[in-house]
Amino acid sequence: MDIANVTLHVPASAIEAYKTTTPWSEFGTIKAIEETEGIESVEARGIAIQSAGGFINISGLDNNEKVSFYGIDGKALGSATAINGTTSFAAQSGSIVVAKIGKESIKIAVNHRDRFIDPKE
């Protein structure tokens, strides 16, 4: 993939750092996004995200709600549907995964040990 033809969406407060830091600066277009927009929405819904043992566990979802997962490069990794408000997804330890819940997206560091993900981080 030629990243010179790809748009990278980054937190507004860090856009200059991304524009001047390799490999991020190699993206063709770098656009700012509001940092807290998705986080506030997810937090207001009471959604909890936990990364443990190479799995991402998400609770507080609507029943049958679909969560899509993407690599930090934007490549689709898969999706999962909530059963009784909870879903899990296996991901490579040490990776960063983006979970799209409805219209909101949250970055998750996938750990090999138990860790609660605070949506404000």
KAKARA-V163877 format. One record per run of one state. SS is the DSSP state (h for helix, s for strand, l for the rest). FROM is the first residue (numbers start at 1). LEN is the number of residues. If there is no record, write none. Layout:
{{SS,FROM,LEN} {SS,FROM,LEN}}
//
This chain:
{{l,1,2} {h,3,3} {l,6,1} {s,7,5} {h,12,9} {l,21,3} {h,24,3} {l,27,2} {s,29,5} {l,34,3} {h,37,9} {l,46,2} {s,48,5} {l,53,2} {s,55,5} {l,60,6} {s,66,6} {l,72,4} {s,76,6} {l,82,1} {s,83,1} {l,84,2} {s,86,5} {l,91,5} {s,96,6} {l,102,2} {s,104,6} {l,110,5} {s,115,3} {l,118,4}}
//
